Amino acid sequence: MKKHRSKDIPSSTMHNTISDLMKLALKQQQSARLADAEKNYKKILTSSPTHAGALRQLGIVLRTSGRSLEALEPLSAAQALQ
């Protein structure tokens, strides 16, 4: 797993925040709260734009929401990172 770093947040704190947001967003996604999940994946990507998991899940949320064209960018970016 890659470490995600930010100048303003210590890496251990940011990792916990990202991990917590990912867990929350996944639960929201599984509960069909897609708008909430989308917001949280985007929050993760604000601080860690190359987070492959958030990119992939955002793409899935967008596709599930009927926004297939919009889903292509994050899905392609996630695939390129792997």
C-alpha positions in Angstrom: 0.0 0.0 0.0 1.3 3.4 -0.9 1.7 6.1 1.7 -0.1 9.3 1.0 1.5 12.5 2.2 0.4 16.1 2.7 2.5 19.1 3.9 -0.1 20.1 6.5 -1.1 16.8 8.0 1.2 14.3 9.6 1.4 11.1 7.5 0.0 8.9 10.3 -2.9 11.2 11.0 -3.7 11.5 7.3 -3.5 7.8 6.8 -6.1 7.3 9.5 -8.3 10.0 8.1 -8.1 8.5 4.6 -8.7 5.0 5.9 -11.6 6.2 8.0 -13.1 8.1 5.0 -12.7 5.0 2.8 -14.5 2.8 5.3 -17.3 5.3 5.6 -17.6 5.9 1.9 -17.7 2.1 1.2 -20.5 1.7 3.8 -22.4 4.5 2.2 -21.9 3.0 -1.2 -23.1 -0.4 0.0 -26.2 1.3 1.6 -27.0 3.0 -1.8 -26.1 6.4 -0.3 -24.2 7.2 -3.5 -24.2 11.0 -3.2 -22.6 10.8 0.3 -20.1 8.2 -0.9 -19.2 10.4 -3.9 -18.5 13.3 -1.6 -16.2 11.3 0.6 -14.3 9.8 -2.2 -13.8 13.3 -3.6 -12.6 14.4 -0.1 -10.0 11.7 -0.2 -8.9 12.6 -3.7 -8.5 16.3 -2.6 -5.7 15.3 -0.2 -4.5 12.3 -2.1 -5.2 12.6 -5.8 -3.5 9.3 -6.7 -5.4 7.1 -4.2 -6.3 4.3 -6.6 -9.0 2.8 -4.3 -10.8 6.1 -4.1 -10.5 6.7 -7.8 -11.8 3.2 -8.6 -14.7 3.5 -6.1 -15.6 7.0 -7.3 -15.8 5.7 -10.9 -18.1 2.8 -9.7 -20.4 5.2 -7.9 -20.6 7.5 -10.9 -21.3 4.6 -13.2 -23.9 3.2 -10.8 -25.5 6.7 -10.7 -25.9 6.6 -14.5 -23.0 8.9 -15.2 -20.9 6.5 -17.3 -19.0 9.1 -19.2 -18.0 11.0 -16.1 -16.9 7.6 -14.6 -14.3 7.0 -17.3 -11.8 9.5 -15.9 -11.4 8.2 -12.4 -11.6 4.6 -13.6 -8.9 5.1 -16.2 -6.7 7.0 -13.7 -7.1 4.1 -11.1 -6.2 1.5 -13.8 -3.1 3.6 -14.8 -1.9 3.6 -11.2 -1.9 -0.2 -10.9 
